[in-house]
Amino acid sequence: MKHIQIKGLDKPVSKLIMGSDFFRLDNGQEVSDILGHYLSIGGNTIDTAFIYCGGQSEQALGIWLDEMGNRDDINIFTKGAHHDASGPRVNAEAIRSDLFTSLERLRTDYIDLYALHRDDPTTPVGVILEALNEHVEAGRIRAFGGSNWTHERLQEAADYAEKHDLIGFSFSSPNLSLAKANEPFWAGCVSTDEEALRWHEAKQFPLLSWSSQARGFFTGRFTPENRDNADLVRVFYSDENWTRLRRAEQLAQEKGVSAIQIALAYVLSQPFPACALIGPRSEAEMLSCRDGAQLVLTPQELAWLDLTAATV
């Protein structure tokens, strides 16, 4: 397994990050089995969030860490300050409350990677950075970043941190996939566009992509005529994405792999540090992710898949 380094961490982060939005207190054996498969391919970073499964995701992960006794070997990536029914809550009080609850659920005294699950552009970045720096100084957070933050806000935060001698964001976690989103999956979500890709490359700023395989768009189960999955139709059905799928299938045939492995390799072959959040539910799916992560696509192949080049 390949890794990237994120500022603030003493452990590298595996390029494949295991998602846990199906971890619950009533499926402990599935959780243990899938994490065993994940460790067997060399993974060391697990993604969760304050809101996943009503908090059960963090609880189930905390139980597993306790049972395994391997907390120091694992990077925990969790997220907080998601909006609620009353609106945005990216503020010092919400960050503190969610963080302390997450620490208790996870049965740990520190989070390796902490992300703000959403942004609130009406809140000045300075207020947010001051709050996060307090938790880093207290040892509760090792590194922090933004999930669903635009690159413009990330740059604003970087400028503020430099000016005020503060620790800044160390990573970003938007959606990045070969299939380009027509609109956000959920309110406040951010998908990486061409301008953001150029920013990440120029800054060499780490990106941890959610929905890195476009929620199964490249599995072959979907066609323009199959419109059963309303969310997939809304977000990913477009003429350009069907062309990207055909190109992924063609390149996959040439390389002797699957289209979904090409889609995963697309994310991991970007010209900046990039990881992919994955959600396999079986050993076979885990091994498919492992093999896809071993593929390296050339800049020419990336451009062709992205429809910015006519030929490979």
ABEGO torsion letter per residue (X at the ends): XBBBBBBGBABBBBABBBBAAABBAAAAAAAAAAAAAAAAAGBABBBBBAABGGGAAAAAAAAAAAAAGAAAABBBBBBBGBBBAAEBABBAAAAAAAAAAAAAAAGBABBABBBBABBBAABBAAAAAAAAAAAAAAGABABBBBBGBBAAAAAAAAAAAAAAGBBBBABBBBBBBABBBABBABBGBBBBBAAAAAAAAAAGBBBBBBGAAGGGAAAGABBAABAABAAAAAAABBAAAAAAAAAAAAAAAAAGBBAAAAAAAAAAABABBBBBBBABABAAAAAAAAAAAABBBBAAAAAAAAGABABX
